[in-house]
Amino acid sequence: MNRNSWWKDALVALVMVAALLVALPNLFGEDPALQISVKEGGKLGDGQLQEVRRTLETAGLGFTSANADDGRLTLRFDSVDTQLKAADKAREVLGQAYVVALTLAPRMPGWLAVLGLRPMSLGLDLRGGVHFLFQVDMDKAIAQRLDRYAADFSKALRDARIRRNVRVEGRTVRVEITDAADGKEAEKLIREVDPNLDIRRDDTATGVTFTARMTERLIIERQNFAIEQNTVTLRNRVNELGVSEPVVQRQGVDRIVVQLPGVQDPGQAERVLGATATLEFRLVCAGENPLDAAQRGRAPVGCELFKDRVGAPVLLNRRTIVTGDQLVDAAQTFAEGMPAVSVRLDAKGGRDMLEATKANLNKPMAVVFVEQKRERVERDGQMVDVTREDKEVINIATIRGVFSNNFQVTGLEVNEARDLALLLRAGSLAAPIYKVEERTIGPSLGQDNIDKGLRALLLGLALVVVFMGIYYKAFGLVADVALLANLVLLVALLSLLQASLTLPGIAGIVLTLGMAVDANVLINERVREELRNGNSPQASIHAGYEKAFATIADSNITTLIAGLVLFAFGTGPIKGFAVVLCLGILTSMFTAVVVSRTLVNAIWGGRKLSGIPV
């Protein structure tokens, strides 16, 4: 009785050896490091790797070691301060063609790396970095869509030579047709723009009025699109910043979480992430005096009043030739020794630009920089958040030739050209976003969190081990071995899945270890009960494991359901806690029932016993 087949023992041993191997990289720690790669996910060739390494050595970056992995160069440093200084120097030396990302490089032996093993991924509160929580302006997203509808209605009616007056009123678009005879044709054109719109027609004595309203389904679709597009754009901008293992994900209905491990300059990160910068290309209104318009405080019909970089008034055509959402790529460059941004448009933008430059040769065209900002102002004795849109003319140039998809924007400073190229290349935001929370965690604080969490884990583990050993004697020591096996399995799974470990995750590990021993307590108490009922030691061991299993399974399944609910509906740290809790339940079931019984059978199974130390 109580003897395992050899293959069962071998299988348990194999699982534990594999778990120990996978968990092993976590024992060696990590070094502050820089990861250097080519922009847009390219890989460094062997020649480039050697050239970059020589360049960095000449610049005196002070790295302790360098190695190439999968077309990327990883430099290790002896301290975080040296790493941060080296990152600034590397970006200066290598220029815009390379991405220099802050990261942590595992300090494990090479043979573990060859096997493809990695330590656990650490969350922001353990690694250090910047945490942002952005809120998407859903009202602005709807307003932008209504403005697009108004522009589409106006263009369709203008092409059909129908006199109209189109304007946005609240959450509707109002279209007034001055000639009632055009009502039928106008209604057809308006409905063709979007058949899903709720359009109402009112016939009046002077003409026909149409009121277009977005349905509830269209509003929800637009809001979801704004969140998804902004998430993609923020992820692109994070990639352009050069951050290793960032987290960009939706949270709730209208918020986006951005976590940047290793970043210690929140100002630069916020400037790039939160900016809603884009460009507009417009023709300059010819024959009009902008100074007169500025004095009157209004622009002539068909024109709009702007200011250039020195504050001088400029009159531009209301109709834009190309907008920022038609840009495909942008890169910082130099034109005649001056900073510039090379721009590439999509097919439609290229056609529009081609038509505009053909029809307006030797006429001036302006580039307008558009940025939306949020600021707090006092209204009726209360501080409220308001959105302000800044439009500034950054360049006016005469169209000397016909061009379409590719051209350059000049009139910028070096830093402005770099940031503008980054923002345009990453894409414009579908709706403005506003920072509602910011946290900066230094690397030393992250290490302190790790040390405190590890101390709590070891203290809890030691107390449980001592209690079980004293109270249940030899069977308690078996439970202690199963508990250590549980810890090894849990760490191995977290390393294998690369689930980010956070402070709540460490709390989940401590809680899991405390709960894991419950199963062995139930088994040992059941064995004691069987012995008191007069059963033989072997029969008591067998009955203890068999009869306690149903209770153990029930209690763990209910806890697993709670963990799954936390994971499904929780966000951020709650999800991290839930992941560790669920994995811990699975590993504790395996170690408490299978591993401990394998050990008990190996020690006491198949022998004639007068008693057992439980």
N, C-alpha and C positions, 0 to 999 in steps of 0.2 A: 504494500500500500504506500501511496505518496511517493511514487517513483516516476520520473519523466523519461520519455524516450530520448535517446541521445540527440536526435535531430532537433527536438524542442530546446534542449539546453544550448545546442550550437547556434540556433537561430536567435535566442535571447542574447547570447554572448556576442554574436555578430552585430546585432542592433546596437548594443552598448558600445562596442569598439568603434563602429561607424559614427555614433553620436559624439563620442569623445574626440574623434579626429576632426569632425566638423566644428566642434566647440573650441578646439585648441587655439585657433588664431586670436581669440579674445584674451589670452593670457599675456600677449606680448606688447600690448599697447599700440599707440599710433604717434607718428611724427607730424608736426606742422609741415605742409608741403605746398608746392605750386604745380599745377597741371597745365602744360602748354600744348595747344593744338592749333590747327589752321581754322580760320573762320568758316562758318557754315558746315561744320561737321567733317571737314576734310582731314586727311591723315598725313602726317609728316613722313616723307620718304627717308631712307637711310642717309642720303646726302644732306637733306634739310636738318635732320636730327643732329648730325655732327656740326653743321654750321651754326645752328641755334645754340648748341652747348658751348661752342668756342666763343660765340658772341657774349654769352652770359658770363663765362669765365673771365673774359677780358673786362667786362663791366664791373667785376668784383662783387658779385652777388653774395658770396659767402655761404653757398650751400654745402652741406656735408656729403651728399651723394646725389647722383643723377642716374636714372635708368629709363629706358624706352619700353613702352608697353602699348601694343595695339595702335601704333602710329601717333602716340602722344609721349611727351617728355615730362617726367615727374622729378622735381627737385625737392630734396628734403632739407630741413633746417633744424637747428638745435633749440630754437625758441620762437614763440609767436611774434615777438617784436621784430626779429630778423626776417621772418616770413613776410610781414606786412610791408616792411621797407623794401624788401626784394621784389615784391609784387609791383610796387610803384616804379621801381627802376626797370624791371623787365618790360612793363608796358611802354615805358619811354624809349627803351632801346629797340624793341621789336616792332613797334608801330602798330597800325590798325589791322595788319594782315593776320595777326595771331590773337587767340583768346588766352588770357592768363587767368586761371581760376584758382581761388583759394580752396584747399582741401586738406584732409588728414590722410596720410599714407600709412597703412598697416606696417608694423615693425616685425612681422612674422618672418620665419625662414623662407628661403626661396622655394624649397620643395613643396611647401603648403600652397604657395602662389601658383606653382605649376599645376597642382591639382584643382585649381580654380576655387579654392576656399577663401572666404572673407570673414572678418569679424562682424558683429552686429552693427547695423546702421544706427547711429546716435541721433536723437532728435535735437531740436534747437536749444532746449534748456540744458542739455548735457554737452553739446559741442560748442555753443556760443554762436552769436550772429544777430540778425535783425528779424523781427516779426512785425508784419503790417496786417491790419484788417481794413479793407476798403469797402465802401458802400457805393453801389451803382445808383445813379440818379434815374429812377424809372420814369419819372414825369418828363425829364428831358429826352429820354429815349422815345417816348410817345410823341413829344413835340417835334423831334427831328423827323419822325416818320410822316407826320402830318405836313410838315414843310416840304418833304419830298413828294407827297401826293399833290400838293398845291402846284409845285413846279411841273410835275408831269401833266396835270390838267391843263395848265397854262400853255405848255408846249404843244400838246395835242390839238387844242383849240386854235392856237396861233397858226399851226401848220395848215389847218382847215379854213383859215381866214374867217374865223368867227369872232366877233367882238365880244369881249368878256371882261369881267372884274373878279379876280380870284383872290381870296384872302382866308387866313386861318382865324377862326373865332373859337376860343376855348379848346375843346377837344373835337371840333368839327372843321371841315373845310367848306366854305361858302362860295359858290360859283354863280355869278349873276350874268345872264345872257341878255343883252340889250334888245335883240331882235327876236320876237317870239317865233318867227318862221324858222329860226335855226335851232329851236328847242329839241326837236327829235334827233337831229344829227349830233347835237351837243351831248345829249343823254347817252347816245350810243358810244361816243368817244370816251366819255367819263367812265362808263361801266367797263369799257375795255381795259382801262388802266389797272383795275383790280375788281374782278367780279364778286369778290367776297365782301366788299364794302356795303354798308347800309346806306343807300342813296334815296333821298326823298325829293320829290319834285313839287314846286309850288308855282302855279301860273298866276301872274299878276297883270295889271293893265299895261304896265310898261315893258314887260318881258317875262323871262322864266328864271326862277332861282332854284338851284340844286344844293342840297345840304348833304355832304358825305360824312358818315360817321363810322369809326372802326368798331367792329363787333367785339364782344367779349373774347371770342376765340382769337381774333387778330391781335388784341391787346396782349393776351397771354403769350402768344407766339413771339411778338415783338420784344416783350420783356425777357423771355427765355433766350432769344437771339442775342440781346444786349449782354446778358450774363455770360453766355458761351463765347461770344466774340471777344469780350473783354478778358475773359480767362485765357483764351488763346493768345491775344495780344500781349498780356502781361507775361505769359510764359515765353513768348518770343523776346520780349525786352529783357527778361531775366537771363536768357541764353546769350543775348548780346552783351550783358554786363560781365559775363564770365564767372558764374557761380556754380560750384560743384554740388550736385544733389539738392537742388532747390525743391520747394513744395509750393505749388500754385493750385488751389482748388476752391470750388464753390462752397460756401457755407450759408445754409439757410436759403431764404427767398431772394435776397438782393445783396449778398455780401460775398467777398472773395478774400481768402487768406493767402498771404505770400510770406514764406519763410526762407530766408537766405542764410544758410550756415556759413560761418567764417567771415561774413561781411561786418566790418566794424565802423563803417561810415554811413549812417542812416540818411544823412543829408543828400549825398549823391544818389543813393538808391531811390529815395523818395522822389527826387527831381526827375529821374528817368521813368520810374514806374507810374507816377501820378500825372505826368504831363499829358495833356490832350492836344498836343501840338500837331498841326497839319498845315498844308499850303493851299492857296488858291491862286490861280493865274487869271488875271483880268486885263482888259484893254483900258488904256487911259482915255478919259473923255476929252476929245479934241475940241478946241475952240472955246473952252470954258475956263474961267479964271478961278482957281481954287481959293484964292484969298478972299474974293467977293463972296463965294459960297460960305466960307468960314465966318465972315462977318455977319452974313444974313442968318447963319445957324441952320441952313438947310441947303440941300443939293438940288441941282436942276433935275427935271424929269429924266428917268433912265440912268441917273448917276448916283453914286454914293460917296460920301465924304470920309476920307481916311487921313491918317498922319503917318509921316515917314519916321525914320529913326531919330531925327533931330527935332521932331515936333512940327515940321512944316506940313500944311494941308495938301492933300492930293485928292483929285477927283477921279474915280474909276467907274467903269461900266458896271451896272448892277448884275449883269449876266456874267457868270464865271465860265471860263473856257474849260478848265480842268480843275477838279478838286482832289484832295489828298487820298480819297479812297480809290482813285484810279491809278495810284502809283504801284509799280511792281517791285522796284528796287531803287536804292539810293546808296551812294558811297561818298565818303569824304575824299576830295582830291584837290588839285591846285590848277588854276587857270592863269597863265601869265604871271606866275609867282604869287598869286593871291589865293587865299582859301576859297574853296567852292564845293558844291555838292552836285555830283552827277546823278541825274534823275532818269529813270526808265519807266514809261507808261504802259498800261495795258492796251489792248487793241482798240477799244472804244476811245480811250483817252488820246491815243495816237492819231486816230481819225479826226477827232475834234480839234486837236492842236494843229494838224496838217491843214484843215479847212481855215482855221483862224489865221495862221501865218500866210497862207496863200492870199487871203482877202485883205490882209492888213500889212503888206510889205512896207518898210520904212516908217511904220507907226510905232509908238511906244507901247510896251506891255509891262505890267507890274506883277511882282510876286508878293503876295500877302501872307504873312505869318499869322496863323490863327491859334490862340491859346485860351482855354477856359480855366478860370480860377474861382476858388470858393473862399469867401472871406466873411468874417463876423462883423455885423453892423448893428447899431442901436436903432430900434424902431418902437415907438410908443413905450419907451422906458425899458424895453427888453432887448437882449442880444439875440439876433437871429442870423442864420447862415443864408447868404445870397450868392448866386452864381453870376460871375462877371465874365464877359467874353472880350478879350483883347485882340484887336486886329491891327497889325502894323505892317506898313509897306517896307520891305527889306531890300527891294531892288526894282529899279525901272531901267529897262534897256530897249533900244530900238531894234525892231525885227529886221535884220539884214538879210536873212535867207529863209527858205522854207525848211521846216523840220517837223518831225512828228514824235516818234517814241523816245528818242534820246536827246538830251540837252543838259546844260549846266546852269546852276543858280549861283551867282556870285554876290559880293557885297556883305560877306559874313566874317566874323572873327574866327580864329582857329577853333576855340572851344565851342562856339555856336555851330560851326559847320559839323564838328564831330557829333554833338548831341542831336542836331537836326537830322543828320544822316542815320543815326541809330534809331530815332523815333520813327522816321519814315520807313525805314527798312523793316522794322518790327510791326508796322501797321498802326493805323489810328484806332482809337477806342470807339466802340459803337455808341457809347454814352459816357458822360463825365463820371469819374469816380472820385470819392472823397475819403480821406483817411479818417477813420474813427478810433483807431488804436495803434499804438506803436510801442514796441519793447525792444531794447537792445541788451543782449546778454553777452558779457565779455567772456573770452575763453577761460580766464582764471575762475570766474564764477561757475562756468560749466563744469570745470574739473572739480571744483568744490562740491557741486551737486552730485557728481559721480562718486566722490570719496564718501560723502555722507550717506548716499544710498547704499553703497557697498558695505559701510559699517553697520547700517540698519539690517541689511540682509544677513551678514555674518553673525550679528548678535542674535537675531531671531532664530537662525539655523542652529546656533550653539545651544540656546535654551531648549529648543525642541529635542535636540539630540541627547542632551543631558537628562531631560525628563523621561524620555522613552527608555533610555538605558537603565535608569534607576528603577522605574516603575514596572517595566516588563522584562527586565533582565536580558537574557540572550535573544529572545524574540524582539525585544525593543531595539537591540543592536542591529538585527536584521532589518527592522523598519527604518533605522537610521541610514543603512546602506541604500535601501530603496529610495529614501528621501534624497540622498546625494545623487543617485542615478536620475531621479526626477529633475533635479536642477540641471544636470548635464544635458538631458534630453531637451529641456525647455530652451536652454541657451543655444543648442544645436539647431533647433527649429527656427528660432529668431534669426540666427546667422544665415540659415539656408533660404528663408523667405525674404531676408533683408527688410523685415518690418522695422520701422524706426522705433527705437527704444527711448522713451521719455521718462521723466520723473514719475508720472502716474503708472507707467509700465513697470518701473522698479517696485512701486507699491503693489502692483499686481503680482509680481514674482514673490514678494514677501508674503502676501495673502495666500498665494497658491501653495507655498511650502507649509504654511500653517494649516491649510485645509487638507493638504495631501496626506498628512499623518492621521487624519480622522479615519480613513479607510482601514489603516492598520490597527487603530484603537478598536474599531468595531470587530475586526477579525480576532484580535487577541482576547478581547472580552468574551467573544463567542467560544473560543477555544477553552478559556477558563470555565465557562458555564458547562460545557460538555464534560470537562474533567470532574466538576462537582457532581454531575449527574451519574458518575460512575463509569463513563466510557473509557476505553483504552486510549493511551496517548496518540497512537496513529489514527484511530477513529475520530478523536477530538480534533486533531489537525485538519483532517479531511472535512469534517462537518463544519468546522469554523470557517473555512474558506468557502465552502459550497453555500451554506445558509446565510452568510453575511453578504454574499455577492449581490443579491436582489436589493437589499437596503442601500448598499454602496452605489449601485447603478441608479436607483431612483433619486438619491440626493444629488448626485453629480449631474444627472440629466436636467433636473430643475434649475441648477446653477448655470448649466450650459445654455439653457433657454434664456435666462436673464442676461447672460453675456452676449448672446446673439442680438437680443433686443437693444442692448446698449450700443452695439456696433452698428445696427441698422439706423437708429435714430440719433445717436450721439454725434458729436463733431470734435475734431482736434484731439485734445488729451483724453476725452472719454473713449474715443475709438481706440487709442493706444492702450488704454487700460483694458478694454474689452478684448482686444486681440490676445494680450498676454493671459488674461483670465481663461479664455476659451482654450488656448493651447495648453495652459497649465492643467486644466481639467482632463484633457485627453492624455497628457503624459502621466499625471498622477494615477489615473485609472490603470494605465499599463504597468507602472512601477509598483503600485501598492498591491495589485492582484497577481500579475504575471511574474515580475522580477522577484518580489519577496517570496512568492511560493516556490519559484525555482531555487532560491537560496535555501529555504526551509527543507525542501525535498532533498537537496544535495547534502545537507548536514544531518538531518534526522530521518529521512525517508528510507524505507526498506530495512529498518533495523528494529530489533525487539527492545522496547524502551520501558523502563519502570516509571519514568516521569519525564516531564519536559520543563525547562526553565522559562515560564511565562508568567 
